Amino acid sequence: MRKIKIDKKYMKIALYSFSVLAACILLSRFLDNLDTIFISIGVFFSKIKDILSTFIYGFCIAYFFTPLVNFLEKFIGAYDEKLRNKPRTLRNITIFITYTIFIGCFIWLMVYLIPTIAKSFTVLANAIPNNMASLVEKIPEYLSILDPTTKETVTNTIMKFIVPLQGKLADLPAFVESYLKGGNNMSIFINNTVNVVSSVISFIIGIIISFYMLATKEQLVGGCKKFCLTTLKEQTAENFIQNMQRVNIIFQSFVLGKLLDAVVLGVMCFVGLSILRIPYALVISVVIGITNMIPYVGPLFGTVPSVFIVLLVDPMKALWLLIYILIIQQIDNYLICPRLLGDPTGLTPLQVLFSIAIGAYFGGALGMFISVPVVASIKLFVSEAINKRYREKYPHGTPDVPVDADIPWDESSSDGEIDN
């Protein structure tokens, strides 16, 4: 029997052809089922997100409670030597006090503040159409000092703006009532209820996780440092750890400072508006406080709608409201903010506005707030990389730019380097 001789050259060609054909078939099948694959990937990551959400809640709670726990430890330890010598007992006591304060504030929000604000929004929504109609009737009276021709021109211009707005505001009471009640559709109501219950359960589990994170935060931080030192080069690891410490300072200083500033400004606003007898004082104060957390543009977002709402009720009180808001914002800008915040981000006004624009596009109002410390943290690493590359390329500086000069866009540094 003759032995079949295989030509290796043609065998290799056949294998290549088969591989290409198989790859084409697999690619075709992949493209045909692309939608299903993406849906499956989305479901997978959704499940991962649900699993990790409790740990994310726990980390965020522990992260923002850490400054208060540290403060209470120093304060109590300074007056009680026995507890100072028992760090674990002192830590448990400070965590208990912190969570007691948090739970008390949460109960106050849920039982008093949020229902009061919801009721005020309902009253406001019902009053706006009538107030708008009353304002339209009074426009000729307000313009009586003008000559007839100018008065007619101004009146027509105002009415072109007000009439369409008046029609839209007529549906506002029904919309607000439906929104606060969760809509008329039972399936939507049930779905919203399930989502709320699920979020509350995740949040409660997150609180429990945050307790253990706070109790063992030194061990967790030490473990992260050890991981960096064992996986990265020594100098790289040290630089990374130092930069992460600065990122931590940026986030805690900015976020906690802005939260405290919002509370102070909101209280000042509520007290002043109550004395001036401005209508909807609580709602306006909450809006002013929350929007003030967004740098530069936030006060504008809060002031314009607040003044407009009061303008519909009483134009003179709207003027007093505008004057008072401008006064407390100046006090906030020049007295309160420098003491609470300083300049933790090191961003220029242009960079802050750029951050806010990006945050608004990707994350709405929350993105506008969080984007500022995020961009400041990115700038920290980019500035260090630029400075390092510049020193390597020009160790003695250049005729135009000495080695210790600022990087052109890095105005936060006085010597061209990131201080460690």
ROVEX-302206 format. One record per residue (C-alpha): x, y, z. Coordinates in steps of 0.02 Angstrom, whole numbers, plus 50000, padded with zeros to 5 digits. Layout:
N
xx:X | yy:Y | zz:Z
...
% end
This chain:
420
xx:50000 | yy:50000 | zz:50000
xx:50073 | yy:50166 | zz:49946
xx:50103 | yy:50295 | zz:50082
xx:50014 | yy:50461 | zz:50051
xx:50139 | yy:50601 | zz:50043
xx:50078 | yy:50768 | zz:50116
xx:50145 | yy:50928 | zz:50043
xx:50184 | yy:51040 | zz:50193
xx:50171 | yy:51197 | zz:50087
xx:49991 | yy:51162 | zz:50033
xx:49949 | yy:51097 | zz:50207
xx:50000 | yy:51265 | zz:50280
xx:49897 | yy:51357 | zz:50150
xx:49746 | yy:51248 | zz:50191
xx:49764 | yy:51281 | zz:50377
xx:49776 | yy:51469 | zz:50348
xx:49623 | yy:51464 | zz:50234
xx:49524 | yy:51364 | zz:50361
xx:49574 | yy:51484 | zz:50501
xx:49521 | yy:51636 | zz:50399
xx:49356 | yy:51553 | zz:50352
xx:49322 | yy:51505 | zz:50534
xx:49365 | yy:51681 | zz:50591
xx:49246 | yy:51755 | zz:50462
xx:49105 | yy:51639 | zz:50518
xx:49136 | yy:51682 | zz:50701
xx:49141 | yy:51868 | zz:50661
xx:48979 | yy:51854 | zz:50563
xx:48895 | yy:51763 | zz:50708
xx:48963 | yy:51893 | zz:50828
xx:48895 | yy:52038 | zz:50725
xx:48726 | yy:51952 | zz:50705
xx:48711 | yy:51935 | zz:50895
xx:48793 | yy:52100 | zz:50939
xx:48635 | yy:52171 | zz:51021
xx:48614 | yy:52016 | zz:51129
xx:48797 | yy:52019 | zz:51179
xx:48789 | yy:52201 | zz:51231
xx:48628 | yy:52169 | zz:51328
xx:48710 | yy:52023 | zz:51418
xx:48863 | yy:52129 | zz:51459
xx:48748 | yy:52267 | zz:51523
xx:48652 | yy:52143 | zz:51632
xx:48817 | yy:52074 | zz:51699
xx:48884 | yy:52245 | zz:51747
xx:48714 | yy:52291 | zz:51819
xx:48725 | yy:52141 | zz:51936
xx:48903 | yy:52187 | zz:51982
xx:48846 | yy:52365 | zz:52017
xx:48705 | yy:52302 | zz:52130
xx:48829 | yy:52195 | zz:52226
xx:48958 | yy:52333 | zz:52242
xx:48832 | yy:52471 | zz:52280
xx:48823 | yy:52424 | zz:52464
xx:49013 | yy:52432 | zz:52478
xx:49014 | yy:52598 | zz:52384
xx:48884 | yy:52667 | zz:52506
xx:48987 | yy:52603 | zz:52651
xx:49149 | yy:52677 | zz:52584
xx:49070 | yy:52848 | zz:52551
xx:48990 | yy:52855 | zz:52723
xx:49150 | yy:52801 | zz:52811
xx:49254 | yy:52922 | zz:52706
xx:49151 | yy:53075 | zz:52749
xx:49128 | yy:53024 | zz:52931
xx:49315 | yy:53004 | zz:52957
xx:49351 | yy:53190 | zz:52993
xx:49215 | yy:53195 | zz:53127
xx:49277 | yy:53033 | zz:53206
xx:49456 | yy:53100 | zz:53208
xx:49399 | yy:53264 | zz:53285
xx:49298 | yy:53176 | zz:53421
xx:49445 | yy:53062 | zz:53461
xx:49561 | yy:53210 | zz:53486
xx:49430 | yy:53309 | zz:53583
xx:49378 | yy:53168 | zz:53701
xx:49555 | yy:53101 | zz:53718
xx:49617 | yy:53272 | zz:53772
xx:49498 | yy:53271 | zz:53922
xx:49498 | yy:53087 | zz:53969
xx:49668 | yy:53005 | zz:53994
xx:49593 | yy:52833 | zz:54028
xx:49505 | yy:52830 | zz:53860
xx:49660 | yy:52900 | zz:53774
xx:49754 | yy:52746 | zz:53833
xx:49617 | yy:52632 | zz:53765
xx:49611 | yy:52676 | zz:53580
xx:49489 | yy:52539 | zz:53531
xx:49362 | yy:52592 | zz:53663
xx:49386 | yy:52775 | zz:53616
xx:49359 | yy:52733 | zz:53431
xx:49197 | yy:52639 | zz:53469
xx:49131 | yy:52783 | zz:53574
xx:49169 | yy:52914 | zz:53440
xx:49091 | yy:52805 | zz:53304
xx:48935 | yy:52785 | zz:53413
xx:48923 | yy:52974 | zz:53438
xx:48949 | yy:53004 | zz:53251
xx:48811 | yy:52884 | zz:53200
xx:48694 | yy:52953 | zz:53333
xx:48716 | yy:53127 | zz:53259
xx:48692 | yy:53059 | zz:53083
xx:48535 | yy:52960 | zz:53126
xx:48463 | yy:53109 | zz:53220
xx:48490 | yy:53223 | zz:53070
xx:48418 | yy:53091 | zz:52953
xx:48260 | yy:53071 | zz:53058
xx:48240 | yy:53261 | zz:53066
xx:48255 | yy:53270 | zz:52876
xx:48129 | yy:53131 | zz:52845
xx:48002 | yy:53180 | zz:52979
xx:48007 | yy:53370 | zz:52970
xx:48110 | yy:53453 | zz:52834
xx:48067 | yy:53349 | zz:52679
xx:47877 | yy:53343 | zz:52715
xx:47879 | yy:53531 | zz:52749
xx:47971 | yy:53566 | zz:52587
xx:47854 | yy:53450 | zz:52490
xx:47703 | yy:53540 | zz:52563
xx:47780 | yy:53709 | zz:52521
xx:47810 | yy:53654 | zz:52342
xx:47628 | yy:53600 | zz:52327
xx:47566 | yy:53767 | zz:52395
xx:47688 | yy:53859 | zz:52282
xx:47635 | yy:53762 | zz:52128
xx:47451 | yy:53799 | zz:52163
xx:47486 | yy:53983 | zz:52193
xx:47598 | yy:54019 | zz:52043
xx:47460 | yy:54022 | zz:51908
xx:47353 | yy:54143 | zz:52012
xx:47504 | yy:54250 | zz:52055
xx:47551 | yy:54257 | zz:51872
xx:47376 | yy:54313 | zz:51824
xx:47380 | yy:54446 | zz:51961
xx:47549 | yy:54507 | zz:51898
xx:47483 | yy:54521 | zz:51720
xx:47339 | yy:54629 | zz:51782
xx:47458 | yy:54745 | zz:51876
xx:47579 | yy:54771 | zz:51732
xx:47487 | yy:54925 | zz:51663
xx:47489 | yy:55000 | zz:51838
xx:47677 | yy:54974 | zz:51856
xx:47706 | yy:55053 | zz:51685
xx:47593 | yy:55203 | zz:51713
xx:47742 | yy:55322 | zz:51728
xx:47788 | yy:55292 | zz:51546
xx:47717 | yy:55387 | zz:51398
xx:47576 | yy:55295 | zz:51304
xx:47682 | yy:55240 | zz:51156
xx:47825 | yy:55171 | zz:51262
xx:47700 | yy:55094 | zz:51383
xx:47613 | yy:55000 | zz:51241
xx:47778 | yy:54939 | zz:51169
xx:47844 | yy:54878 | zz:51337
xx:47677 | yy:54797 | zz:51381
xx:47671 | yy:54701 | zz:51215
xx:47850 | yy:54642 | zz:51238
xx:47815 | yy:54580 | zz:51415
xx:47654 | yy:54494 | zz:51362
xx:47743 | yy:54400 | zz:51223
xx:47849 | yy:54320 | zz:51358
xx:47717 | yy:54299 | zz:51493
xx:47569 | yy:54228 | zz:51395
xx:47658 | yy:54067 | zz:51337
xx:47733 | yy:54047 | zz:51511
xx:47562 | yy:54071 | zz:51590
xx:47492 | yy:53929 | zz:51487
xx:47632 | yy:53811 | zz:51540
xx:47616 | yy:53859 | zz:51723
xx:47431 | yy:53816 | zz:51722
xx:47478 | yy:53631 | zz:51718
xx:47608 | yy:53648 | zz:51857
xx:47495 | yy:53604 | zz:52007
xx:47439 | yy:53440 | zz:51929
xx:47617 | yy:53396 | zz:51880
xx:47688 | yy:53429 | zz:52055
xx:47547 | yy:53335 | zz:52140
xx:47570 | yy:53186 | zz:52023
xx:47759 | yy:53188 | zz:52047
xx:47750 | yy:53194 | zz:52237
xx:47623 | yy:53053 | zz:52239
xx:47725 | yy:52947 | zz:52120
xx:47606 | yy:52959 | zz:51972
xx:47434 | yy:52884 | zz:51941
xx:47496 | yy:52724 | zz:51861
xx:47496 | yy:52584 | zz:51991
xx:47636 | yy:52489 | zz:51904
xx:47746 | yy:52644 | zz:51908
xx:47704 | yy:52670 | zz:52091
xx:47747 | yy:52488 | zz:52133
xx:47908 | yy:52497 | zz:52032
xx:47961 | yy:52658 | zz:52119
xx:47919 | yy:52582 | zz:52289
xx:48024 | yy:52427 | zz:52251
xx:48170 | yy:52535 | zz:52195
xx:48158 | yy:52643 | zz:52351
xx:48150 | yy:52492 | zz:52467
xx:48298 | yy:52412 | zz:52376
xx:48400 | yy:52572 | zz:52391
xx:48356 | yy:52590 | zz:52576
xx:48411 | yy:52410 | zz:52611
xx:48575 | yy:52439 | zz:52517
xx:48600 | yy:52601 | zz:52614
xx:48570 | yy:52516 | zz:52782
xx:48693 | yy:52378 | zz:52739
xx:48814 | yy:52514 | zz:52682
xx:48799 | yy:52597 | zz:52853
xx:48845 | yy:52431 | zz:52937
xx:48993 | yy:52410 | zz:52819
xx:49049 | yy:52589 | zz:52853
xx:49051 | yy:52552 | zz:53040
xx:49180 | yy:52415 | zz:53016
xx:49278 | yy:52523 | zz:52893
xx:49289 | yy:52663 | zz:53021
xx:49336 | yy:52542 | zz:53159
xx:49480 | yy:52469 | zz:53056
xx:49526 | yy:52616 | zz:52945
xx:49711 | yy:52614 | zz:52994
xx:49725 | yy:52430 | zz:52944
xx:49636 | yy:52463 | zz:52778
xx:49747 | yy:52611 | zz:52736
xx:49901 | yy:52513 | zz:52789
xx:49850 | yy:52368 | zz:52677
xx:49829 | yy:52484 | zz:52527
xx:50000 | yy:52561 | zz:52558
xx:50080 | yy:52389 | zz:52574
xx:49999 | yy:52337 | zz:52409
xx:50070 | yy:52490 | zz:52321
xx:50244 | yy:52465 | zz:52393
xx:50249 | yy:52281 | zz:52341
xx:50179 | yy:52302 | zz:52165
xx:50262 | yy:52466 | zz:52111
xx:50439 | yy:52532 | zz:52112
xx:50485 | yy:52610 | zz:52279
xx:50496 | yy:52790 | zz:52216
xx:50340 | yy:52770 | zz:52109
xx:50244 | yy:52696 | zz:52256
xx:50298 | yy:52837 | zz:52373
xx:50248 | yy:52971 | zz:52246
xx:50081 | yy:52885 | zz:52216
xx:50044 | yy:52873 | zz:52403
xx:50090 | yy:53056 | zz:52429
xx:49980 | yy:53111 | zz:52284
xx:49834 | yy:53006 | zz:52347
xx:49852 | yy:53091 | zz:52516
xx:49838 | yy:53258 | zz:52427
xx:49687 | yy:53196 | zz:52329
xx:49609 | yy:53146 | zz:52494
xx:49639 | yy:53322 | zz:52562
xx:49564 | yy:53400 | zz:52404
xx:49405 | yy:53294 | zz:52413
xx:49376 | yy:53309 | zz:52600
xx:49415 | yy:53494 | zz:52606
xx:49307 | yy:53536 | zz:52456
xx:49157 | yy:53421 | zz:52484
xx:49144 | yy:53439 | zz:52673
xx:49184 | yy:53625 | zz:52665
xx:49049 | yy:53653 | zz:52534
xx:48922 | yy:53552 | zz:52633
xx:48956 | yy:53652 | zz:52790
xx:48955 | yy:53814 | zz:52691
xx:48785 | yy:53767 | zz:52616
xx:48713 | yy:53735 | zz:52789
xx:48779 | yy:53901 | zz:52857
xx:48717 | yy:53999 | zz:52705
xx:48547 | yy:53912 | zz:52709
xx:48523 | yy:53953 | zz:52894
xx:48575 | yy:54135 | zz:52865
xx:48455 | yy:54145 | zz:52719
xx:48309 | yy:54069 | zz:52817
xx:48334 | yy:54183 | zz:52968
xx:48346 | yy:54339 | zz:52861
xx:48198 | yy:54295 | zz:52750
xx:48092 | yy:54254 | zz:52902
xx:48131 | yy:54425 | zz:52977
xx:48092 | yy:54511 | zz:52811
xx:47931 | yy:54407 | zz:52798
xx:47977 | yy:54344 | zz:52624
xx:47855 | yy:54208 | zz:52565
xx:47917 | yy:54029 | zz:52542
xx:48068 | yy:54066 | zz:52653
xx:48108 | yy:53882 | zz:52688
xx:48100 | yy:53827 | zz:52506
xx:48205 | yy:53975 | zz:52448
xx:48334 | yy:53946 | zz:52586
xx:48353 | yy:53762 | zz:52539
xx:48371 | yy:53807 | zz:52354
xx:48500 | yy:53944 | zz:52392
xx:48600 | yy:53829 | zz:52506
xx:48604 | yy:53681 | zz:52387
xx:48642 | yy:53779 | zz:52228
xx:48780 | yy:53875 | zz:52318
xx:48878 | yy:53711 | zz:52326
xx:48913 | yy:53730 | zz:52139
xx:49056 | yy:53856 | zz:52118
xx:49030 | yy:54019 | zz:52023
xx:48868 | yy:53976 | zz:51930
xx:48776 | yy:53895 | zz:52076
xx:48722 | yy:54058 | zz:52162
xx:48649 | yy:54118 | zz:51996
xx:48550 | yy:53956 | zz:51976
xx:48476 | yy:53981 | zz:52150
xx:48446 | yy:54168 | zz:52146
xx:48354 | yy:54188 | zz:51980
xx:48210 | yy:54065 | zz:52010
xx:48193 | yy:54120 | zz:52193
xx:48175 | yy:54303 | zz:52146
xx:48054 | yy:54258 | zz:52006
xx:47942 | yy:54158 | zz:52125
xx:47932 | yy:54303 | zz:52248
xx:47909 | yy:54426 | zz:52105
xx:47744 | yy:54341 | zz:52064
xx:47683 | yy:54375 | zz:52241
xx:47756 | yy:54546 | zz:52282
xx:47881 | yy:54639 | zz:52171
xx:47943 | yy:54745 | zz:52317
xx:47981 | yy:54591 | zz:52423
xx:48069 | yy:54516 | zz:52271
xx:48182 | yy:54669 | zz:52269
xx:48219 | yy:54649 | zz:52455
xx:48253 | yy:54464 | zz:52426
xx:48378 | yy:54503 | zz:52287
xx:48468 | yy:54632 | zz:52395
xx:48477 | yy:54514 | zz:52544
xx:48541 | yy:54367 | zz:52440
xx:48676 | yy:54477 | zz:52363
xx:48729 | yy:54534 | zz:52538
xx:48742 | yy:54358 | zz:52613
xx:48832 | yy:54295 | zz:52458
xx:48964 | yy:54431 | zz:52479
xx:48981 | yy:54383 | zz:52663
xx:48997 | yy:54202 | zz:52609
xx:49127 | yy:54239 | zz:52474
xx:49240 | yy:54351 | zz:52578
xx:49217 | yy:54290 | zz:52758
xx:49144 | yy:54114 | zz:52770
xx:49219 | yy:54023 | zz:52619
xx:49400 | yy:54077 | zz:52650
xx:49388 | yy:54010 | zz:52829
xx:49298 | yy:53848 | zz:52786
xx:49375 | yy:53806 | zz:52618
xx:49529 | yy:53910 | zz:52582
xx:49584 | yy:53853 | zz:52408
xx:49588 | yy:53662 | zz:52417
xx:49575 | yy:53631 | zz:52229
xx:49704 | yy:53753 | zz:52161
xx:49599 | yy:53776 | zz:52004
xx:49583 | yy:53940 | zz:51911
xx:49407 | yy:54008 | zz:51878
xx:49419 | yy:53953 | zz:51696
xx:49468 | yy:53776 | zz:51747
xx:49324 | yy:53771 | zz:51873
xx:49198 | yy:53823 | zz:51739
xx:49272 | yy:53693 | zz:51621
xx:49251 | yy:53561 | zz:51758
xx:49071 | yy:53613 | zz:51790
xx:49028 | yy:53605 | zz:51604
xx:49097 | yy:53428 | zz:51591
xx:49011 | yy:53375 | zz:51753
xx:48844 | yy:53446 | zz:51696
xx:48854 | yy:53348 | zz:51533
xx:48894 | yy:53180 | zz:51612
xx:48815 | yy:53190 | zz:51785
xx:48690 | yy:53332 | zz:51796
xx:48686 | yy:53433 | zz:51958
xx:48786 | yy:53303 | zz:52056
xx:48916 | yy:53297 | zz:51917
xx:48934 | yy:53486 | zz:51922
xx:48978 | yy:53473 | zz:52107
xx:49091 | yy:53320 | zz:52103
xx:49182 | yy:53368 | zz:51943
xx:49280 | yy:53509 | zz:52026
xx:49381 | yy:53400 | zz:52149
xx:49396 | yy:53264 | zz:52015
xx:49475 | yy:53384 | zz:51890
xx:49584 | yy:53457 | zz:52029
xx:49647 | yy:53281 | zz:52067
xx:49682 | yy:53246 | zz:51883
xx:49773 | yy:53412 | zz:51870
xx:49882 | yy:53360 | zz:52018
xx:49948 | yy:53206 | zz:51926
xx:49962 | yy:53294 | zz:51757
xx:50058 | yy:53440 | zz:51834
xx:50179 | yy:53322 | zz:51918
xx:50208 | yy:53226 | zz:51756
xx:50239 | yy:53388 | zz:51660
xx:50356 | yy:53454 | zz:51794
xx:50454 | yy:53290 | zz:51799
xx:50471 | yy:53283 | zz:51610
xx:50522 | yy:53466 | zz:51604
xx:50658 | yy:53443 | zz:51735
xx:50726 | yy:53291 | zz:51642
xx:50728 | yy:53381 | zz:51475
xx:50792 | yy:53549 | zz:51540
xx:50888 | yy:53515 | zz:51703
xx:50962 | yy:53691 | zz:51702
xx:50810 | yy:53778 | zz:51630
xx:50796 | yy:53871 | zz:51465
xx:50833 | yy:54054 | zz:51426
xx:50647 | yy:54096 | zz:51423
xx:50583 | yy:53978 | zz:51559
xx:50696 | yy:53944 | zz:51710
xx:50687 | yy:53773 | zz:51790
xx:50595 | yy:53841 | zz:51943
xx:50463 | yy:53935 | zz:51841
xx:50279 | yy:53895 | zz:51844
xx:50206 | yy:53778 | zz:51716
xx:50102 | yy:53902 | zz:51612
xx:49931 | yy:53829 | zz:51654
xx:49976 | yy:53772 | zz:51830
xx:49940 | yy:53928 | zz:51932
xx:49919 | yy:53830 | zz:52094
xx:50107 | yy:53808 | zz:52113
xx:50230 | yy:53945 | zz:52152
xx:50387 | yy:53850 | zz:52103
xx:50333 | yy:53742 | zz:51958
xx:50329 | yy:53586 | zz:52067
xx:50195 | yy:53496 | zz:52161
xx:50236 | yy:53511 | zz:52345
xx:50239 | yy:53342 | zz:52428
% end
